[in-house]
């Protein structure tokens, strides 16, 4: 396999996982009522 393709796949998978984590964190924050201190 082409190393460049493998690197691209790993990076895209990593960023996808980060984006999913970020969305779940935001949903978790806004799911709970919270007030700015």
N, CA, C and O atoms as a Tinker XYZ file with bonds, in Angstrom:
   148  protein
     1  N      0.846000   -1.202000    0.000000    73     2
     2  CA     0.000000    0.000000    0.000000    64     1     3
     3  C      0.881000    1.252000    0.000000    63     2     4     5
     4  O      1.978000    1.254000    0.559000    81     3
     5  N      0.391000    2.298000   -0.626000    73     3     6
     6  CA     1.143000    3.548000   -0.692000    64     5     7
     7  C      1.143000    4.209000    0.691000    63     6     8     9
     8  O      0.075000    4.457000    1.252000    81     7
     9  N      2.328000    4.498000    1.247000    73     7    10
    10  CA     2.387000    5.122000    2.578000    64     9    11
    11  C      1.604000    6.432000    2.640000    63    10    12    13
    12  O      0.994000    6.739000    3.664000    81    11
    13  N      1.617000    7.198000    1.563000    73    11    14
    14  CA     0.892000    8.472000    1.568000    64    13    15
    15  C     -0.605000    8.235000    1.725000    63    14    16    17
    16  O     -1.286000    8.966000    2.445000    81    15
    17  N     -1.112000    7.211000    1.047000    73    15    18
    18  CA    -2.536000    6.896000    1.152000    64    17    19
    19  C     -2.860000    6.456000    2.576000    63    18    20    21
    20  O     -3.894000    6.823000    3.133000    81    19
    21  N     -1.957000    5.661000    3.157000    73    19    22
    22  CA    -2.173000    5.193000    4.520000    64    21    23
    23  C     -2.190000    6.362000    5.501000    63    22    24    25
    24  O     -3.034000    6.421000    6.396000    81    23
    25  N     -1.250000    7.292000    5.323000    73    23    26
    26  CA    -1.191000    8.469000    6.196000    64    25    27
    27  C     -2.462000    9.301000    6.044000    63    26    28    29
    28  O     -3.038000    9.746000    7.037000    81    27
    29  N     -2.897000    9.509000    4.803000    73    27    30
    30  CA    -4.122000   10.280000    4.569000    64    29    31
    31  C     -5.306000    9.617000    5.253000    63    30    32    33
    32  O     -6.151000   10.293000    5.840000    81    31
    33  N     -5.364000    8.283000    5.176000    73    31    34
    34  CA    -6.484000    7.559000    5.786000    64    33    35
    35  C     -6.446000    7.707000    7.301000    63    34    36    37
    36  O     -7.474000    7.936000    7.938000    81    35
    37  N     -5.243000    7.571000    7.876000    73    35    38
    38  CA    -5.117000    7.697000    9.330000    64    37    39
    39  C     -5.508000    9.099000    9.783000    63    38    40    41
    40  O     -6.213000    9.261000   10.779000    81    39
    41  N     -5.044000   10.120000    9.045000    73    39    42
    42  CA    -5.357000   11.495000    9.426000    64    41    43
    43  C     -6.853000   11.759000    9.306000    63    42    44    45
    44  O     -7.448000   12.363000   10.198000    81    43
    45  N     -7.462000   11.318000    8.220000    73    43    46
    46  CA    -8.889000   11.563000    8.031000    64    45    47
    47  C     -9.693000   10.844000    9.108000    63    46    48    49
    48  O    -10.684000   11.377000    9.607000    81    47
    49  N     -9.265000    9.626000    9.469000    73    47    50
    50  CA    -9.968000    8.892000   10.520000    64    49    51
    51  C     -9.800000    9.601000   11.858000    63    50    52    53
    52  O    -10.752000    9.712000   12.631000    81    51
    53  N     -8.582000   10.083000   12.131000    73    51    54
    54  CA    -8.319000   10.765000   13.398000    64    53    55
    55  C     -9.156000   12.035000   13.500000    63    54    56    57
    56  O     -9.767000   12.307000   14.533000    81    55
    57  N     -9.178000   12.813000   12.408000    73    55    58
    58  CA    -9.936000   14.061000   12.443000    64    57    59
    59  C    -11.426000   13.778000   12.552000    63    58    60    61
    60  O    -12.151000   14.516000   13.219000    81    59
    61  N    -11.891000   12.710000   11.898000    73    59    62
    62  CA   -13.305000   12.352000   12.004000    64    61    63
    63  C    -13.646000   12.006000   13.447000    63    62    64    65
    64  O    -14.690000   12.414000   13.956000    81    63
    65  N    -12.764000   11.252000   14.110000    73    63    66
    66  CA   -13.002000   10.885000   15.503000    64    65    67
    67  C    -12.998000   12.126000   16.388000    63    66    68    69
    68  O    -13.819000   12.244000   17.298000    81    67
    69  N    -12.069000   13.058000   16.120000    73    67    70
    70  CA   -12.019000   14.284000   16.907000    64    69    71
    71  C    -13.287000   15.100000   16.709000    63    70    72    73
    72  O    -13.830000   15.650000   17.667000    81    71
    73  N    -13.765000   15.182000   15.457000    73    71    74
    74  CA   -14.969000   15.949000   15.169000    64    73    75
    75  C    -16.171000   15.329000   15.866000    63    74    76    77
    76  O    -17.021000   16.042000   16.399000    81    75
    77  N    -16.244000   13.996000   15.864000    73    75    78
    78  CA   -17.339000   13.310000   16.544000    64    77    79
    79  C    -17.275000   13.573000   18.037000    63    78    80    81
    80  O    -18.300000   13.820000   18.673000    81    79
    81  N    -16.069000   13.521000   18.600000    73    79    82
    82  CA   -15.898000   13.789000   20.028000    64    81    83
    83  C    -16.304000   15.222000   20.348000    63    82    84    85
    84  O    -16.982000   15.467000   21.346000    81    83
    85  N    -15.894000   16.165000   19.510000    73    83    86
    86  CA   -16.217000   17.575000   19.716000    64    85    87
    87  C    -17.727000   17.791000   19.695000    63    86    88    89
    88  O    -18.268000   18.507000   20.538000    81    87
    89  N    -18.407000   17.170000   18.730000    73    87    90
    90  CA   -19.860000   17.312000   18.637000    64    89    91
    91  C    -20.533000   16.729000   19.870000    63    90    92    93
    92  O    -21.471000   17.325000   20.401000    81    91
    93  N    -20.065000   15.570000   20.335000    73    91    94
    94  CA   -20.686000   14.940000   21.497000    64    93    95
    95  C    -20.454000   15.793000   22.743000    63    94    96    97
    96  O    -21.322000   15.872000   23.613000    81    95
    97  N    -19.282000   16.432000   22.832000    73    95    98
    98  CA   -19.014000   17.308000   23.970000    64    97    99
    99  C    -19.951000   18.509000   23.958000    63    98   100   101
   100  O    -20.513000   18.865000   24.994000    81    99
   101  N    -20.126000   19.137000   22.795000    73    99   102
   102  CA   -21.020000   20.287000   22.688000    64   101   103
   103  C    -22.458000   19.887000   23.005000    63   102   104   105
   104  O    -23.170000   20.608000   23.703000    81   103
   105  N    -22.884000   18.719000   22.482000    73   103   106
   106  CA   -24.247000   18.261000   22.754000    64   105   107
   107  C    -24.414000   18.003000   24.246000    63   106   108   109
   108  O    -25.467000   18.295000   24.812000    81   107
   109  N    -23.380000   17.457000   24.889000    73   107   110
   110  CA   -23.424000   17.203000   26.322000    64   109   111
   111  C    -23.531000   18.505000   27.105000    63   110   112   113
   112  O    -24.260000   18.586000   28.093000    81   111
   113  N    -22.800000   19.525000   26.657000    73   111   114
   114  CA   -22.847000   20.815000   27.343000    64   113   115
   115  C    -24.229000   21.443000   27.224000    63   114   116   117
   116  O    -24.792000   21.913000   28.213000    81   115
   117  N    -24.769000   21.448000   26.021000    73   115   118
   118  CA   -26.038000   22.126000   25.793000    64   117   119
   119  C    -27.225000   21.284000   26.227000    63   118   120   121
   120  O    -28.338000   21.796000   26.345000    81   119
   121  N    -27.000000   19.991000   26.468000    73   119   122
   122  CA   -28.091000   19.149000   26.949000    64   121   123
   123  C    -28.409000   19.485000   28.406000    63   122   124   125
   124  O    -29.540000   19.300000   28.857000    81   123
   125  N    -27.413000   19.977000   29.137000    73   123   126
   126  CA   -27.625000   20.331000   30.541000    64   125   127
   127  C    -27.821000   21.837000   30.652000    63   126   128   129
   128  O    -27.093000   22.600000   30.017000    81   127
   129  N    -28.777000   22.273000   31.436000    73   127   130
   130  CA   -28.918000   23.714000   31.681000    64   129   131
   131  C    -27.713000   24.208000   32.477000    63   130   132   133
   132  O    -27.360000   23.631000   33.506000    81   131
   133  N    -27.098000   25.258000   32.003000    73   131   134
   134  CA   -25.955000   25.798000   32.730000    64   133   135
   135  C    -25.989000   27.314000   32.623000    63   134   136   137
   136  O    -26.495000   27.864000   31.644000    81   135
   137  N    -25.454000   27.980000   33.621000    73   135   138
   138  CA   -25.442000   29.437000   33.621000    64   137   139
   139  C    -24.001000   29.920000   33.612000    63   138   140   141
   140  O    -23.131000   29.320000   34.244000    81   139
   141  N    -23.757000   30.999000   32.898000    73   139   142
   142  CA   -22.412000   31.560000   32.870000    64   141   143
   143  C    -22.108000   32.165000   34.235000    63   142   144   145
   144  O    -22.933000   32.888000   34.796000    81   143
   145  N    -20.944000   31.875000   34.760000    73   143   146
   146  CA   -20.572000   32.384000   36.075000    64   145   147
   147  C    -20.275000   33.884000   35.991000    63   146   148
   148  O    -19.942000   34.505000   37.000000    81   147
